[in-house]
Amino acid sequence: MQAGLEPAAGLLGVQAPDFELASASGEVVRQSSFRGKRAVLVVFYPFAFSATCTSELDAVRDSLADFQNDRVQVLGVSADTKYSLRAYADARGYEFPLLSDFWPHGAAAQAYGVFDAGRGMAVRGTFLIDTSGVIRFAAVNGPGQPRDQDVWRRAIAALR
C-alpha cells in the first residue's frame, strides 16, 4: 500500500460502515443491500466534472467488466448533489451508480475516514467490501494523486 493510507488502514478486516444515499437517478442505494450477493467497490471521489475524478471514473467506465460484474458492484460516492451527479453520469456515460453524500454533508465519507471537512469533499478513498460486509481492501490517495486501478483488480481477484 501507498503512503497516506492512515485514515483507511484501521478499517481493514472490520465491518464496513453502512450508508444509504440517493443515486444520480434518484433511487436510494443502501451499501448493505449487497451483502450475501455481491462484493462492493466503494469509490469516494472529490467532485463531479473535476479532471482527475473524471479520468478515474472514465477508466472504470471503459473497463467496467473488470470492476463490476456478477460478483462485484461499483458505487461511486461524492458530496455533490444528486442533480450534479445526474448531469455528470449522463455527460460521461457512466453505467454504475453515482451516489450523493450531500446531506448530511459527507456523512458516509466521514464514516470511512475520507472526508476533508475544510474543503467540504471526500478525498480519493477506495474500499472493497466482501459479501459478508467486511472491508478487505482500503486505500486513500492525496489531493491530485490518481489511483492505481490495477491494485483494485488484484484486490477483486483476491476475493475469489
Secondary structure, 3 states (H helix, E strand, C coil): CCCCCHHHHCCCCCECCCCEEEECCCCEEEHHHHCCCCEEEEEECCCCCCHHHHHHHHHHHHCHHHHCCCCEEEEEEECCCHHHHHHHHHHHCCCCCEEECCCCCCHHHHHCCCEECCCCEECEEEEEECCCCEEEEEEEECCCCCCCHHHHHHHHHHCC
